């Protein structure tokens, strides 16, 4: 298999964090992370989000606006931002 690019890593990150990738795909993700600071930061943000949401109250619901903003953030490739200051 070939090396991953950043877009491919984004597609695999949930399975990677869940430990659901086969050995080859897991190695490719780990290899990519070893050389890509942007994706390493992205995966760290995903871990923090999972840890935070996992410890939050299960009855808390997001507004549609907040949910859409969160989803848009995680669809954005690492190293890019849609936020305007």
mmCIF file of the N, C-alpha and C atoms, coordinates in Angstrom:
data_MODEL
# 
_entry.id   MODEL 
# 
loop_
_atom_site.group_PDB 
_atom_site.id 
_atom_site.type_symbol 
_atom_site.label_atom_id 
_atom_site.label_alt_id 
_atom_site.label_comp_id 
_atom_site.label_asym_id 
_atom_site.label_entity_id 
_atom_site.label_seq_id 
_atom_site.pdbx_PDB_ins_code 
_atom_site.Cartn_x 
_atom_site.Cartn_y 
_atom_site.Cartn_z 
_atom_site.occupancy 
_atom_site.B_iso_or_equiv 
_atom_site.pdbx_formal_charge 
_atom_site.auth_seq_id 
_atom_site.auth_comp_id 
_atom_site.auth_asym_id 
_atom_site.auth_atom_id 
_atom_site.pdbx_PDB_model_num 
ATOM 1   N N  . UNK A 1 1  ? 0.836   -1.192 0.000  1.00 0.00 ? 1  UNK A N  1 
ATOM 2   C CA . UNK A 1 1  ? 0.000   0.000  0.000  1.00 0.00 ? 1  UNK A CA 1 
ATOM 3   C C  . UNK A 1 1  ? 0.877   1.250  0.000  1.00 0.00 ? 1  UNK A C  1 
ATOM 4   N N  . UNK A 1 2  ? 0.308   2.329  -0.426 1.00 0.00 ? 2  UNK A N  1 
ATOM 5   C CA . UNK A 1 2  ? 1.050   3.576  -0.513 1.00 0.00 ? 2  UNK A CA 1 
ATOM 6   C C  . UNK A 1 2  ? 0.892   4.384  0.770  1.00 0.00 ? 2  UNK A C  1 
ATOM 7   N N  . UNK A 1 3  ? 1.712   5.426  0.884  1.00 0.00 ? 3  UNK A N  1 
ATOM 8   C CA . UNK A 1 3  ? 1.625   6.324  2.024  1.00 0.00 ? 3  UNK A CA 1 
ATOM 9   C C  . UNK A 1 3  ? 0.291   7.066  1.999  1.00 0.00 ? 3  UNK A C  1 
ATOM 10  N N  . UNK A 1 4  ? -0.177  7.448  3.175  1.00 0.00 ? 4  UNK A N  1 
ATOM 11  C CA . UNK A 1 4  ? -1.415  8.220  3.285  1.00 0.00 ? 4  UNK A CA 1 
ATOM 12  C C  . UNK A 1 4  ? -1.156  9.690  3.036  1.00 0.00 ? 4  UNK A C  1 
ATOM 13  N N  . UNK A 1 5  ? -2.139  10.375 2.485  1.00 0.00 ? 5  UNK A N  1 
ATOM 14  C CA . UNK A 1 5  ? -2.094  11.828 2.481  1.00 0.00 ? 5  UNK A CA 1 
ATOM 15  C C  . UNK A 1 5  ? -3.016  12.310 3.601  1.00 0.00 ? 5  UNK A C  1 
ATOM 16  N N  . UNK A 1 6  ? -3.031  13.597 3.852  1.00 0.00 ? 6  UNK A N  1 
ATOM 17  C CA . UNK A 1 6  ? -3.806  14.158 4.969  1.00 0.00 ? 6  UNK A CA 1 
ATOM 18  C C  . UNK A 1 6  ? -5.300  13.881 4.832  1.00 0.00 ? 6  UNK A C  1 
ATOM 19  N N  . UNK A 1 7  ? -5.843  13.990 3.631  1.00 0.00 ? 7  UNK A N  1 
ATOM 20  C CA . UNK A 1 7  ? -7.274  13.733 3.429  1.00 0.00 ? 7  UNK A CA 1 
ATOM 21  C C  . UNK A 1 7  ? -7.631  12.286 3.757  1.00 0.00 ? 7  UNK A C  1 
ATOM 22  N N  . UNK A 1 8  ? -6.768  11.360 3.387  1.00 0.00 ? 8  UNK A N  1 
ATOM 23  C CA . UNK A 1 8  ? -7.012  9.956  3.684  1.00 0.00 ? 8  UNK A CA 1 
ATOM 24  C C  . UNK A 1 8  ? -6.956  9.698  5.189  1.00 0.00 ? 8  UNK A C  1 
ATOM 25  N N  . UNK A 1 9  ? -6.027  10.364 5.877  1.00 0.00 ? 9  UNK A N  1 
ATOM 26  C CA . UNK A 1 9  ? -5.945  10.206 7.322  1.00 0.00 ? 9  UNK A CA 1 
ATOM 27  C C  . UNK A 1 9  ? -7.227  10.669 7.993  1.00 0.00 ? 9  UNK A C  1 
ATOM 28  N N  . UNK A 1 10 ? -7.762  11.807 7.552  1.00 0.00 ? 10 UNK A N  1 
ATOM 29  C CA . UNK A 1 10 ? -9.007  12.324 8.124  1.00 0.00 ? 10 UNK A CA 1 
ATOM 30  C C  . UNK A 1 10 ? -10.115 11.280 8.005  1.00 0.00 ? 10 UNK A C  1 
ATOM 31  N N  . UNK A 1 11 ? -10.162 10.567 6.894  1.00 0.00 ? 11 UNK A N  1 
ATOM 32  C CA . UNK A 1 11 ? -11.182 9.543  6.695  1.00 0.00 ? 11 UNK A CA 1 
ATOM 33  C C  . UNK A 1 11 ? -11.006 8.350  7.643  1.00 0.00 ? 11 UNK A C  1 
ATOM 34  N N  . UNK A 1 12 ? -9.770  8.099  8.079  1.00 0.00 ? 12 UNK A N  1 
ATOM 35  C CA . UNK A 1 12 ? -9.473  6.929  8.908  1.00 0.00 ? 12 UNK A CA 1 
ATOM 36  C C  . UNK A 1 12 ? -9.364  7.235  10.396 1.00 0.00 ? 12 UNK A C  1 
ATOM 37  N N  . UNK A 1 13 ? -9.374  8.495  10.774 1.00 0.00 ? 13 UNK A N  1 
ATOM 38  C CA . UNK A 1 13 ? -9.031  8.859  12.151 1.00 0.00 ? 13 UNK A CA 1 
ATOM 39  C C  . UNK A 1 13 ? -9.953  8.227  13.187 1.00 0.00 ? 13 UNK A C  1 
ATOM 40  N N  . UNK A 1 14 ? -11.238 8.152  12.936 1.00 0.00 ? 14 UNK A N  1 
ATOM 41  C CA . UNK A 1 14 ? -12.155 7.571  13.919 1.00 0.00 ? 14 UNK A CA 1 
ATOM 42  C C  . UNK A 1 14 ? -11.833 6.093  14.138 1.00 0.00 ? 14 UNK A C  1 
ATOM 43  N N  . UNK A 1 15 ? -11.666 5.355  13.049 1.00 0.00 ? 15 UNK A N  1 
ATOM 44  C CA . UNK A 1 15 ? -11.310 3.939  13.183 1.00 0.00 ? 15 UNK A CA 1 
ATOM 45  C C  . UNK A 1 15 ? -9.944  3.778  13.847 1.00 0.00 ? 15 UNK A C  1 
ATOM 46  N N  . UNK A 1 16 ? -9.004  4.668  13.540 1.00 0.00 ? 16 UNK A N  1 
ATOM 47  C CA . UNK A 1 16 ? -7.677  4.628  14.167 1.00 0.00 ? 16 UNK A CA 1 
ATOM 48  C C  . UNK A 1 16 ? -7.799  4.795  15.677 1.00 0.00 ? 16 UNK A C  1 
ATOM 49  N N  . UNK A 1 17 ? -8.541  5.789  16.104 1.00 0.00 ? 17 UNK A N  1 
ATOM 50  C CA . UNK A 1 17 ? -8.691  6.043  17.535 1.00 0.00 ? 17 UNK A CA 1 
ATOM 51  C C  . UNK A 1 17 ? -9.487  4.949  18.234 1.00 0.00 ? 17 UNK A C  1 
ATOM 52  N N  . UNK A 1 18 ? -10.372 4.287  17.504 1.00 0.00 ? 18 UNK A N  1 
ATOM 53  C CA . UNK A 1 18 ? -11.142 3.176  18.063 1.00 0.00 ? 18 UNK A CA 1 
ATOM 54  C C  . UNK A 1 18 ? -10.357 1.861  18.047 1.00 0.00 ? 18 UNK A C  1 
ATOM 55  N N  . UNK A 1 19 ? -9.180  1.858  17.412 1.00 0.00 ? 19 UNK A N  1 
ATOM 56  C CA . UNK A 1 19 ? -8.398  0.629  17.295 1.00 0.00 ? 19 UNK A CA 1 
ATOM 57  C C  . UNK A 1 19 ? -9.019  -0.374 16.336 1.00 0.00 ? 19 UNK A C  1 
ATOM 58  N N  . UNK A 1 20 ? -9.779  0.151  15.368 1.00 0.00 ? 20 UNK A N  1 
ATOM 59  C CA . UNK A 1 20 ? -10.520 -0.718 14.450 1.00 0.00 ? 20 UNK A CA 1 
ATOM 60  C C  . UNK A 1 20 ? -9.831  -0.925 13.104 1.00 0.00 ? 20 UNK A C  1 
ATOM 61  N N  . UNK A 1 21 ? -8.642  -0.379 12.930 1.00 0.00 ? 21 UNK A N  1 
ATOM 62  C CA . UNK A 1 21 ? -7.936  -0.555 11.659 1.00 0.00 ? 21 UNK A CA 1 
ATOM 63  C C  . UNK A 1 21 ? -7.143  -1.859 11.670 1.00 0.00 ? 21 UNK A C  1 
ATOM 64  N N  . UNK A 1 22 ? -6.977  -2.448 10.493 1.00 0.00 ? 22 UNK A N  1 
ATOM 65  C CA . UNK A 1 22 ? -6.096  -3.613 10.414 1.00 0.00 ? 22 UNK A CA 1 
ATOM 66  C C  . UNK A 1 22 ? -4.651  -3.138 10.603 1.00 0.00 ? 22 UNK A C  1 
ATOM 67  N N  . UNK A 1 23 ? -3.744  -4.078 10.774 1.00 0.00 ? 23 UNK A N  1 
ATOM 68  C CA . UNK A 1 23 ? -2.347  -3.742 11.081 1.00 0.00 ? 23 UNK A CA 1 
ATOM 69  C C  . UNK A 1 23 ? -1.715  -2.836 10.028 1.00 0.00 ? 23 UNK A C  1 
ATOM 70  N N  . UNK A 1 24 ? -1.962  -3.134 8.761  1.00 0.00 ? 24 UNK A N  1 
ATOM 71  C CA . UNK A 1 24 ? -1.367  -2.347 7.672  1.00 0.00 ? 24 UNK A CA 1 
ATOM 72  C C  . UNK A 1 24 ? -1.877  -0.913 7.678  1.00 0.00 ? 24 UNK A C  1 
ATOM 73  N N  . UNK A 1 25 ? -3.186  -0.733 7.799  1.00 0.00 ? 25 UNK A N  1 
ATOM 74  C CA . UNK A 1 25 ? -3.748  0.622  7.820  1.00 0.00 ? 25 UNK A CA 1 
ATOM 75  C C  . UNK A 1 25 ? -3.284  1.375  9.064  1.00 0.00 ? 25 UNK A C  1 
ATOM 76  N N  . UNK A 1 26 ? -3.232  0.701  10.200 1.00 0.00 ? 26 UNK A N  1 
ATOM 77  C CA . UNK A 1 26 ? -2.743  1.334  11.424 1.00 0.00 ? 26 UNK A CA 1 
ATOM 78  C C  . UNK A 1 26 ? -1.297  1.792  11.287 1.00 0.00 ? 26 UNK A C  1 
ATOM 79  N N  . UNK A 1 27 ? -0.478  0.979  10.626 1.00 0.00 ? 27 UNK A N  1 
ATOM 80  C CA . UNK A 1 27 ? 0.920   1.353  10.396 1.00 0.00 ? 27 UNK A CA 1 
ATOM 81  C C  . UNK A 1 27 ? 1.016   2.571  9.492  1.00 0.00 ? 27 UNK A C  1 
ATOM 82  N N  . UNK A 1 28 ? 0.170   2.604  8.459  1.00 0.00 ? 28 UNK A N  1 
ATOM 83  C CA . UNK A 1 28 ? 0.184   3.741  7.530  1.00 0.00 ? 28 UNK A CA 1 
ATOM 84  C C  . UNK A 1 28 ? -0.208  5.032  8.242  1.00 0.00 ? 28 UNK A C  1 
ATOM 85  N N  . UNK A 1 29 ? -1.213  4.948  9.113  1.00 0.00 ? 29 UNK A N  1 
ATOM 86  C CA . UNK A 1 29 ? -1.618  6.131  9.874  1.00 0.00 ? 29 UNK A CA 1 
ATOM 87  C C  . UNK A 1 29 ? -0.478  6.564  10.794 1.00 0.00 ? 29 UNK A C  1 
ATOM 88  N N  . UNK A 1 30 ? 0.107   5.619  11.525 1.00 0.00 ? 30 UNK A N  1 
ATOM 89  C CA . UNK A 1 30 ? 1.212   5.942  12.438 1.00 0.00 ? 30 UNK A CA 1 
ATOM 90  C C  . UNK A 1 30 ? 2.391   6.542  11.684 1.00 0.00 ? 30 UNK A C  1 
ATOM 91  N N  . UNK A 1 31 ? 2.708   5.998  10.524 1.00 0.00 ? 31 UNK A N  1 
ATOM 92  C CA . UNK A 1 31 ? 3.807   6.535  9.707  1.00 0.00 ? 31 UNK A CA 1 
ATOM 93  C C  . UNK A 1 31 ? 3.506   7.968  9.275  1.00 0.00 ? 31 UNK A C  1 
ATOM 94  N N  . UNK A 1 32 ? 2.273   8.218  8.862  1.00 0.00 ? 32 UNK A N  1 
ATOM 95  C CA . UNK A 1 32 ? 1.896   9.566  8.437  1.00 0.00 ? 32 UNK A CA 1 
ATOM 96  C C  . UNK A 1 32 ? 2.003   10.536 9.616  1.00 0.00 ? 32 UNK A C  1 
ATOM 97  N N  . UNK A 1 33 ? 1.497   10.123 10.765 1.00 0.00 ? 33 UNK A N  1 
ATOM 98  C CA . UNK A 1 33 ? 1.537   10.996 11.942 1.00 0.00 ? 33 UNK A CA 1 
ATOM 99  C C  . UNK A 1 33 ? 2.960   11.314 12.370 1.00 0.00 ? 33 UNK A C  1 
ATOM 100 N N  . UNK A 1 34 ? 3.873   10.376 12.159 1.00 0.00 ? 34 UNK A N  1 
ATOM 101 C CA . UNK A 1 34 ? 5.266   10.598 12.530 1.00 0.00 ? 34 UNK A CA 1 
ATOM 102 C C  . UNK A 1 34 ? 5.897   11.743 11.733 1.00 0.00 ? 34 UNK A C  1 
ATOM 103 N N  . UNK A 1 35 ? 5.352   12.041 10.558 1.00 0.00 ? 35 UNK A N  1 
ATOM 104 C CA . UNK A 1 35 ? 5.945   13.077 9.723  1.00 0.00 ? 35 UNK A CA 1 
ATOM 105 C C  . UNK A 1 35 ? 5.041   14.258 9.430  1.00 0.00 ? 35 UNK A C  1 
ATOM 106 N N  . UNK A 1 36 ? 3.883   14.353 10.075 1.00 0.00 ? 36 UNK A N  1 
ATOM 107 C CA . UNK A 1 36 ? 2.941   15.427 9.748  1.00 0.00 ? 36 UNK A CA 1 
ATOM 108 C C  . UNK A 1 36 ? 2.418   16.086 11.022 1.00 0.00 ? 36 UNK A C  1 
ATOM 109 N N  . UNK A 1 37 ? 2.955   17.247 11.330 1.00 0.00 ? 37 UNK A N  1 
ATOM 110 C CA . UNK A 1 37 ? 2.537   17.968 12.535 1.00 0.00 ? 37 UNK A CA 1 
ATOM 111 C C  . UNK A 1 37 ? 1.064   18.375 12.484 1.00 0.00 ? 37 UNK A C  1 
ATOM 112 N N  . UNK A 1 38 ? 0.568   18.741 11.311 1.00 0.00 ? 38 UNK A N  1 
ATOM 113 C CA . UNK A 1 38 ? -0.829  19.147 11.183 1.00 0.00 ? 38 UNK A CA 1 
ATOM 114 C C  . UNK A 1 38 ? -1.781  18.015 11.540 1.00 0.00 ? 38 UNK A C  1 
ATOM 115 N N  . UNK A 1 39 ? -1.516  16.828 11.039 1.00 0.00 ? 39 UNK A N  1 
ATOM 116 C CA . UNK A 1 39 ? -2.377  15.687 11.336 1.00 0.00 ? 39 UNK A CA 1 
ATOM 117 C C  . UNK A 1 39 ? -2.201  15.221 12.778 1.00 0.00 ? 39 UNK A C  1 
ATOM 118 N N  . UNK A 1 40 ? -0.980  15.333 13.308 1.00 0.00 ? 40 UNK A N  1 
ATOM 119 C CA . UNK A 1 40 ? -0.765  14.986 14.708 1.00 0.00 ? 40 UNK A CA 1 
ATOM 120 C C  . UNK A 1 40 ? -1.608  15.886 15.601 1.00 0.00 ? 40 UNK A C  1 
ATOM 121 N N  . UNK A 1 41 ? -1.635  17.182 15.300 1.00 0.00 ? 41 UNK A N  1 
ATOM 122 C CA . UNK A 1 41 ? -2.478  18.110 16.051 1.00 0.00 ? 41 UNK A CA 1 
ATOM 123 C C  . UNK A 1 41 ? -3.953  17.784 15.894 1.00 0.00 ? 41 UNK A C  1 
ATOM 124 N N  . UNK A 1 42 ? -4.354  17.418 14.702 1.00 0.00 ? 42 UNK A N  1 
ATOM 125 C CA . UNK A 1 42 ? -5.745  17.056 14.424 1.00 0.00 ? 42 UNK A CA 1 
ATOM 126 C C  . UNK A 1 42 ? -6.155  15.832 15.248 1.00 0.00 ? 42 UNK A C  1 
ATOM 127 N N  . UNK A 1 43 ? -5.314  14.803 15.257 1.00 0.00 ? 43 UNK A N  1 
ATOM 128 C CA . UNK A 1 43 ? -5.622  13.594 16.016 1.00 0.00 ? 43 UNK A CA 1 
ATOM 129 C C  . UNK A 1 43 ? -5.663  13.914 17.517 1.00 0.00 ? 43 UNK A C  1 
ATOM 130 N N  . UNK A 1 44 ? -4.754  14.759 17.985 1.00 0.00 ? 44 UNK A N  1 
ATOM 131 C CA . UNK A 1 44 ? -4.781  15.168 19.397 1.00 0.00 ? 44 UNK A CA 1 
ATOM 132 C C  . UNK A 1 44 ? -6.084  15.896 19.729 1.00 0.00 ? 44 UNK A C  1 
ATOM 133 N N  . UNK A 1 45 ? -6.540  16.766 18.828 1.00 0.00 ? 45 UNK A N  1 
ATOM 134 C CA . UNK A 1 45 ? -7.817  17.461 19.041 1.00 0.00 ? 45 UNK A CA 1 
ATOM 135 C C  . UNK A 1 45 ? -8.978  16.470 19.085 1.00 0.00 ? 45 UNK A C  1 
ATOM 136 N N  . UNK A 1 46 ? -8.946  15.481 18.219 1.00 0.00 ? 46 UNK A N  1 
ATOM 137 C CA . UNK A 1 46 ? -9.988  14.466 18.223 1.00 0.00 ? 46 UNK A CA 1 
ATOM 138 C C  . UNK A 1 46 ? -9.984  13.687 19.541 1.00 0.00 ? 46 UNK A C  1 
ATOM 139 N N  . UNK A 1 47 ? -8.788  13.334 20.022 1.00 0.00 ? 47 UNK A N  1 
ATOM 140 C CA . UNK A 1 47 ? -8.689  12.626 21.310 1.00 0.00 ? 47 UNK A CA 1 
ATOM 141 C C  . UNK A 1 47 ? -9.261  13.479 22.443 1.00 0.00 ? 47 UNK A C  1 
ATOM 142 N N  . UNK A 1 48 ? -8.918  14.760 22.443 1.00 0.00 ? 48 UNK A N  1 
ATOM 143 C CA . UNK A 1 48 ? -9.424  15.664 23.482 1.00 0.00 ? 48 UNK A CA 1 
ATOM 144 C C  . UNK A 1 48 ? -10.939 15.803 23.396 1.00 0.00 ? 48 UNK A C  1 
ATOM 145 N N  . UNK A 1 49 ? -11.463 15.893 22.198 1.00 0.00 ? 49 UNK A N  1 
ATOM 146 C CA . UNK A 1 49 ? -12.907 16.001 22.005 1.00 0.00 ? 49 UNK A CA 1 
ATOM 147 C C  . UNK A 1 49 ? -13.610 14.748 22.513 1.00 0.00 ? 49 UNK A C  1 
ATOM 148 N N  . UNK A 1 50 ? -13.081 13.592 22.175 1.00 0.00 ? 50 UNK A N  1 
ATOM 149 C CA . UNK A 1 50 ? -13.662 12.331 22.634 1.00 0.00 ? 50 UNK A CA 1 
ATOM 150 C C  . UNK A 1 50 ? -13.621 12.257 24.158 1.00 0.00 ? 50 UNK A C  1 
ATOM 151 N N  . UNK A 1 51 ? -12.494 12.629 24.747 1.00 0.00 ? 51 UNK A N  1 
ATOM 152 C CA . UNK A 1 51 ? -12.370 12.588 26.206 1.00 0.00 ? 51 UNK A CA 1 
ATOM 153 C C  . UNK A 1 51 ? -13.350 13.553 26.862 1.00 0.00 ? 51 UNK A C  1 
ATOM 154 N N  . UNK A 1 52 ? -13.501 14.742 26.288 1.00 0.00 ? 52 UNK A N  1 
ATOM 155 C CA . UNK A 1 52 ? -14.406 15.742 26.857 1.00 0.00 ? 52 UNK A CA 1 
ATOM 156 C C  . UNK A 1 52 ? -15.854 15.311 26.712 1.00 0.00 ? 52 UNK A C  1 
ATOM 157 N N  . UNK A 1 53 ? -16.236 14.893 25.544 1.00 0.00 ? 53 UNK A N  1 
ATOM 158 C CA . UNK A 1 53 ? -17.612 14.480 25.317 1.00 0.00 ? 53 UNK A CA 1 
ATOM 159 C C  . UNK A 1 53 ? -17.944 13.193 26.060 1.00 0.00 ? 53 UNK A C  1 
ATOM 160 N N  . UNK A 1 54 ? -16.962 12.343 26.209 1.00 0.00 ? 54 UNK A N  1 
ATOM 161 C CA . UNK A 1 54 ? -17.184 11.106 26.933 1.00 0.00 ? 54 UNK A CA 1 
ATOM 162 C C  . UNK A 1 54 ? -17.446 11.332 28.411 1.00 0.00 ? 54 UNK A C  1 
ATOM 163 N N  . UNK A 1 55 ? -16.970 12.463 28.933 1.00 0.00 ? 55 UNK A N  1 
ATOM 164 C CA . UNK A 1 55 ? -17.172 12.747 30.348 1.00 0.00 ? 55 UNK A CA 1 
ATOM 165 C C  . UNK A 1 55 ? -18.314 13.726 30.587 1.00 0.00 ? 55 UNK A C  1 
ATOM 166 N N  . UNK A 1 56 ? -18.966 14.173 29.521 1.00 0.00 ? 56 UNK A N  1 
ATOM 167 C CA . UNK A 1 56 ? -20.058 15.130 29.681 1.00 0.00 ? 56 UNK A CA 1 
ATOM 168 C C  . UNK A 1 56 ? -21.368 14.408 29.953 1.00 0.00 ? 56 UNK A C  1 
ATOM 169 N N  . UNK A 1 57 ? -22.337 15.153 30.364 1.00 0.00 ? 57 UNK A N  1 
ATOM 170 C CA . UNK A 1 57 ? -23.657 14.579 30.639 1.00 0.00 ? 57 UNK A CA 1 
ATOM 171 C C  . UNK A 1 57 ? -24.267 14.063 29.349 1.00 0.00 ? 57 UNK A C  1 
ATOM 172 N N  . UNK A 1 58 ? -24.807 12.850 29.360 1.00 0.00 ? 58 UNK A N  1 
ATOM 173 C CA . UNK A 1 58 ? -25.374 12.289 28.129 1.00 0.00 ? 58 UNK A CA 1 
ATOM 174 C C  . UNK A 1 58 ? -26.659 12.976 27.682 1.00 0.00 ? 58 UNK A C  1 
ATOM 175 N N  . UNK A 1 59 ? -27.325 13.720 28.575 1.00 0.00 ? 59 UNK A N  1 
ATOM 176 C CA . UNK A 1 59 ? -28.589 14.350 28.202 1.00 0.00 ? 59 UNK A CA 1 
ATOM 177 C C  . UNK A 1 59 ? -28.406 15.745 27.606 1.00 0.00 ? 59 UNK A C  1 
ATOM 178 N N  . UNK A 1 60 ? -27.165 16.183 27.453 1.00 0.00 ? 60 UNK A N  1 
ATOM 179 C CA . UNK A 1 60 ? -26.896 17.492 26.870 1.00 0.00 ? 60 UNK A CA 1 
ATOM 180 C C  . UNK A 1 60 ? -27.023 17.385 25.355 1.00 0.00 ? 60 UNK A C  1 
ATOM 181 N N  . UNK A 1 61 ? -27.813 18.289 24.774 1.00 0.00 ? 61 UNK A N  1 
ATOM 182 C CA . UNK A 1 61 ? -27.982 18.282 23.327 1.00 0.00 ? 61 UNK A CA 1 
ATOM 183 C C  . UNK A 1 61 ? -27.439 19.577 22.740 1.00 0.00 ? 61 UNK A C  1 
ATOM 184 N N  . UNK A 1 62 ? -26.836 19.465 21.575 1.00 0.00 ? 62 UNK A N  1 
ATOM 185 C CA . UNK A 1 62 ? -26.340 20.636 20.864 1.00 0.00 ? 62 UNK A CA 1 
ATOM 186 C C  . UNK A 1 62 ? -27.464 21.262 20.055 1.00 0.00 ? 62 UNK A C  1 
ATOM 187 N N  . UNK A 1 63 ? -27.384 22.579 19.914 1.00 0.00 ? 63 UNK A N  1 
ATOM 188 C CA . UNK A 1 63 ? -28.302 23.229 18.985 1.00 0.00 ? 63 UNK A CA 1 
ATOM 189 C C  . UNK A 1 63 ? -27.903 22.811 17.571 1.00 0.00 ? 63 UNK A C  1 
ATOM 190 N N  . UNK A 1 64 ? -28.799 22.973 16.625 1.00 0.00 ? 64 UNK A N  1 
ATOM 191 C CA . UNK A 1 64 ? -28.468 22.638 15.236 1.00 0.00 ? 64 UNK A CA 1 
ATOM 192 C C  . UNK A 1 64 ? -27.273 23.461 14.760 1.00 0.00 ? 64 UNK A C  1 
ATOM 193 N N  . UNK A 1 65 ? -27.232 24.738 15.138 1.00 0.00 ? 65 UNK A N  1 
ATOM 194 C CA . UNK A 1 65 ? -26.131 25.607 14.731 1.00 0.00 ? 65 UNK A CA 1 
ATOM 195 C C  . UNK A 1 65 ? -24.800 25.111 15.305 1.00 0.00 ? 65 UNK A C  1 
ATOM 196 N N  . UNK A 1 66 ? -24.784 24.749 16.588 1.00 0.00 ? 66 UNK A N  1 
ATOM 197 C CA . UNK A 1 66 ? -23.553 24.261 17.214 1.00 0.00 ? 66 UNK A CA 1 
ATOM 198 C C  . UNK A 1 66 ? -23.123 22.930 16.606 1.00 0.00 ? 66 UNK A C  1 
ATOM 199 N N  . UNK A 1 67 ? -24.073 22.050 16.369 1.00 0.00 ? 67 UNK A N  1 
ATOM 200 C CA . UNK A 1 67 ? -23.773 20.755 15.764 1.00 0.00 ? 67 UNK A CA 1 
ATOM 201 C C  . UNK A 1 67 ? -23.174 20.934 14.372 1.00 0.00 ? 67 UNK A C  1 
ATOM 202 N N  . UNK A 1 68 ? -23.770 21.790 13.560 1.00 0.00 ? 68 UNK A N  1 
ATOM 203 C CA . UNK A 1 68 ? -23.267 22.035 12.203 1.00 0.00 ? 68 UNK A CA 1 
ATOM 204 C C  . UNK A 1 68 ? -21.884 22.658 12.225 1.00 0.00 ? 68 UNK A C  1 
ATOM 205 N N  . UNK A 1 69 ? -21.643 23.579 13.153 1.00 0.00 ? 69 UNK A N  1 
ATOM 206 C CA . UNK A 1 69 ? -20.319 24.206 13.269 1.00 0.00 ? 69 UNK A CA 1 
ATOM 207 C C  . UNK A 1 69 ? -19.271 23.175 13.666 1.00 0.00 ? 69 UNK A C  1 
ATOM 208 N N  . UNK A 1 70 ? -19.608 22.300 14.596 1.00 0.00 ? 70 UNK A N  1 
ATOM 209 C CA . UNK A 1 70 ? -18.678 21.260 15.025 1.00 0.00 ? 70 UNK A CA 1 
ATOM 210 C C  . UNK A 1 70 ? -18.371 20.300 13.882 1.00 0.00 ? 70 UNK A C  1 
ATOM 211 N N  . UNK A 1 71 ? -19.392 19.866 13.181 1.00 0.00 ? 71 UNK A N  1 
ATOM 212 C CA . UNK A 1 71 ? -19.177 18.961 12.048 1.00 0.00 ? 71 UNK A CA 1 
ATOM 213 C C  . UNK A 1 71 ? -18.338 19.621 10.955 1.00 0.00 ? 71 UNK A C  1 
ATOM 214 N N  . UNK A 1 72 ? -18.580 20.896 10.686 1.00 0.00 ? 72 UNK A N  1 
ATOM 215 C CA . UNK A 1 72 ? -17.805 21.611 9.667  1.00 0.00 ? 72 UNK A CA 1 
ATOM 216 C C  . UNK A 1 72 ? -16.333 21.688 10.067 1.00 0.00 ? 72 UNK A C  1 
ATOM 217 N N  . UNK A 1 73 ? -16.075 21.879 11.361 1.00 0.00 ? 73 UNK A N  1 
ATOM 218 C CA . UNK A 1 73 ? -14.701 21.954 11.842 1.00 0.00 ? 73 UNK A CA 1 
ATOM 219 C C  . UNK A 1 73 ? -13.971 20.645 11.601 1.00 0.00 ? 73 UNK A C  1 
ATOM 220 N N  . UNK A 1 74 ? -14.610 19.521 11.874 1.00 0.00 ? 74 UNK A N  1 
ATOM 221 C CA . UNK A 1 74 ? -13.942 18.239 11.728 1.00 0.00 ? 74 UNK A CA 1 
ATOM 222 C C  . UNK A 1 74 ? -13.897 17.760 10.286 1.00 0.00 ? 74 UNK A C  1 
ATOM 223 N N  . UNK A 1 75 ? -14.642 18.383 9.408  1.00 0.00 ? 75 UNK A N  1 
ATOM 224 C CA . UNK A 1 75 ? -14.550 18.039 7.978  1.00 0.00 ? 75 UNK A CA 1 
ATOM 225 C C  . UNK A 1 75 ? -13.421 18.810 7.304  1.00 0.00 ? 75 UNK A C  1 
ATOM 226 N N  . UNK A 1 76 ? -12.959 19.866 7.936  1.00 0.00 ? 76 UNK A N  1 
ATOM 227 C CA . UNK A 1 76 ? -11.892 20.709 7.379  1.00 0.00 ? 76 UNK A CA 1 
ATOM 228 C C  . UNK A 1 76 ? -10.566 19.950 7.442  1.00 0.00 ? 76 UNK A C  1 
ATOM 229 N N  . UNK A 1 77 ? -9.819  19.889 6.344  1.00 0.00 ? 77 UNK A N  1 
ATOM 230 C CA . UNK A 1 77 ? -8.529  19.206 6.357  1.00 0.00 ? 77 UNK A CA 1 
ATOM 231 C C  . UNK A 1 77 ? -7.576  19.847 7.380  1.00 0.00 ? 77 UNK A C  1 
ATOM 232 N N  . UNK A 1 78 ? -6.688  19.054 7.973  1.00 0.00 ? 78 UNK A N  1 
ATOM 233 C CA . UNK A 1 78 ? -5.731  19.597 8.943  1.00 0.00 ? 78 UNK A CA 1 
ATOM 234 C C  . UNK A 1 78 ? -4.919  20.746 8.344  1.00 0.00 ? 78 UNK A C  1 
ATOM 235 N N  . UNK A 1 79 ? -4.649  21.728 9.167  1.00 0.00 ? 79 UNK A N  1 
ATOM 236 C CA . UNK A 1 79 ? -3.834  22.853 8.721  1.00 0.00 ? 79 UNK A CA 1 
ATOM 237 C C  . UNK A 1 79 ? -4.618  23.957 8.047  1.00 0.00 ? 79 UNK A C  1 
ATOM 238 N N  . UNK A 1 80 ? -5.910  23.764 7.852  1.00 0.00 ? 80 UNK A N  1 
ATOM 239 C CA . UNK A 1 80 ? -6.749  24.786 7.224  1.00 0.00 ? 80 UNK A CA 1 
ATOM 240 C C  . UNK A 1 80 ? -7.811  25.200 8.228  1.00 0.00 ? 80 UNK A C  1 
ATOM 241 N N  . UNK A 1 81 ? -8.270  26.408 8.098  1.00 0.00 ? 81 UNK A N  1 
ATOM 242 C CA . UNK A 1 81 ? -9.332  26.877 8.997  1.00 0.00 ? 81 UNK A CA 1 
ATOM 243 C C  . UNK A 1 81 ? -10.347 27.662 8.218  1.00 0.00 ? 81 UNK A C  1 
ATOM 244 N N  . UNK A 1 82 ? -11.621 27.435 8.539  1.00 0.00 ? 82 UNK A N  1 
ATOM 245 C CA . UNK A 1 82 ? -12.674 28.202 7.895  1.00 0.00 ? 82 UNK A CA 1 
ATOM 246 C C  . UNK A 1 82 ? -13.082 29.388 8.753  1.00 0.00 ? 82 UNK A C  1 
ATOM 247 N N  . UNK A 1 83 ? -12.535 29.450 9.989  1.00 0.00 ? 83 UNK A N  1 
ATOM 248 C CA . UNK A 1 83 ? -12.871 30.562 10.866 1.00 0.00 ? 83 UNK A CA 1 
ATOM 249 C C  . UNK A 1 83 ? -12.235 31.839 10.362 1.00 0.00 ? 83 UNK A C  1 
ATOM 250 N N  . UNK A 1 84 ? -12.981 32.891 10.488 1.00 0.00 ? 84 UNK A N  1 
ATOM 251 C CA . UNK A 1 84 ? -12.484 34.216 10.113 1.00 0.00 ? 84 UNK A CA 1 
ATOM 252 C C  . UNK A 1 84 ? -12.398 35.056 11.351 1.00 0.00 ? 84 UNK A C  1 
ATOM 253 N N  . UNK A 1 85 ? -11.294 35.755 11.492 1.00 0.00 ? 85 UNK A N  1 
ATOM 254 C CA . UNK A 1 85 ? -11.129 36.605 12.671 1.00 0.00 ? 85 UNK A CA 1 
ATOM 255 C C  . UNK A 1 85 ? -11.330 38.049 12.331 1.00 0.00 ? 85 UNK A C  1 
# 
